[in-house]
Amino acid sequence: MIVILKACGREILVFPREVREDLADALARLDAGLPLTMPLSRPMPGIGPGVHELRLRDRAGAYRVVYALIRRDVVHVLHAFKKTTQATPRRSIELARQRLKEIQS
């Protein structure tokens, strides 16, 4: 099951159509229980255990979607943003941490 937090859903809506389609494909693969690896997905242990980042790209730039695998059958989509710098912005990391805490409580 895929659970997209409301705020994250709004973040995803501003992504280009092509990126949203790639995201839908990646989430369908996760929902089917298929593991995703680099270069599409990478672990983000600095945010929390079981947290990963989807790495999506199109002509307009790079996009990231942070998700958590808390239980084997549930994927929580926490945060989505357009990447504008080499490193993941501290604000995005903190926001993903905050949203992870909210779903864990």
Backbone hydrogen bonds, N-H to C=O, Kabsch-Sander energy under -0.5 kcal/mol:
donor,donor_aa,acceptor,acceptor_aa,energy
3,V,1,M,-0.5
3,V,75,V,-3.3
4,I,2,I,-0.5
5,L,3,V,-0.6
5,L,77,V,-2.0
9,G,5,L,-2.5
10,R,6,K,-1.8
11,E,7,A,-1.6
12,I,8,C,-2.4
13,L,9,G,-1.5
14,V,10,R,-0.6
14,V,11,E,-0.8
15,F,12,I,-1.9
20,R,16,P,-2.3
21,E,17,R,-2.4
22,D,18,E,-2.0
23,L,19,V,-2.5
24,A,20,R,-2.5
25,D,21,E,-2.0
26,A,22,D,-2.3
27,L,23,L,-2.8
28,A,24,A,-2.1
29,R,25,D,-1.9
30,L,26,A,-2.1
31,D,27,L,-2.7
32,A,28,A,-1.6
33,G,30,L,-1.7
34,L,29,R,-2.4
40,L,37,T,-1.3
41,S,37,T,-1.7
42,R,53,E,-1.9
44,M,51,V,-3.4
47,I,44,M,-2.0
48,G,44,M,-1.3
51,V,48,G,-1.5
52,H,67,Y,-3.1
53,E,42,R,-2.6
54,L,65,V,-3.2
55,R,40,L,-3.4
56,L,54,L,-0.7
56,L,63,Y,-2.7
58,D,61,G,-2.3
61,G,58,D,-1.3
62,A,83,K,-0.6
63,Y,56,L,-3.3
64,R,81,F,-3.0
65,V,54,L,-1.6
66,V,79,H,-3.3
67,Y,52,H,-2.6
68,A,76,H,-2.8
69,L,50,G,-2.8
70,I,68,A,-0.8
70,I,74,V,-0.5
71,R,74,V,-0.7
74,V,71,R,-1.4
75,V,1,M,-2.9
76,H,68,A,-2.6
76,H,74,V,-0.5
77,V,3,V,-3.2
77,V,75,V,-0.6
78,L,66,V,-2.5
78,L,76,H,-0.7
79,H,66,V,-1.4
81,F,64,R,-2.5
83,K,62,A,-2.8
93,I,89,P,-1.9
94,E,90,R,-2.7
95,L,91,R,-2.4
96,A,92,S,-2.2
97,R,93,I,-2.3
98,Q,94,E,-2.5
99,R,95,L,-2.4
100,L,96,A,-2.2
101,K,97,R,-2.3
102,E,98,Q,-1.9
103,I,99,R,-1.7
104,Q,100,L,-1.5
105,S,101,K,-1.2
